[in-house]
């Protein structure tokens, strides 16, 4: 296990860098995880993260990349269709899998991303 420090608290992560408990997540944790990956979170990142967390709460599984693109795309890019490549550009270290980690979803659920 490794530790991550956010402005709000310290948390332990598993070997893959995922939170052990979904409810431990907060925006400070997301910022710390993103910073560790070299990412600065934009509004588009936050929209993806919020959608993934809401979807996980409702369905107990993460959304597929296709579901994320269809759900978040119109809000992120109103005039140009959003693609999976653009999702992967936002989260360049694994696309949906990196988004899952930053969103605080458990890693055993994100294997199919």
C-alpha positions, 0 to 999 in steps of 0.5 A: 500500500502507498499513501496519498496526501490531499489537503483534507487527509491522508489515505492508503492506496492499494498496489495499483494506486486505487482507493480501498473504499469508494466513500473515502473519495473527495475532490482533494483526493482526486486532485492529489491523484491527478497531480501524481499522474501529472494531470491538471483537472479541467471542467471536462475532467470533472464532468467525466469524474462526476458522471463516473461516480454517479453511474457507479452509485446507480449501477455498482459498476463503472460505465464503459468508455462508450457510455461515458462518451455518449453521456458526457460528450454533449456537455463537453463538446456541444458542436463537435461529436466527442469520441473515445480518443478525446476521452483518452486524451483527457486521461492519457494514462489509460483513458477510462481506467485512469478516470476510474482511479481518479474518480475513486472507483475500486480497481476490481470494477475498472478492469473492463474499462 
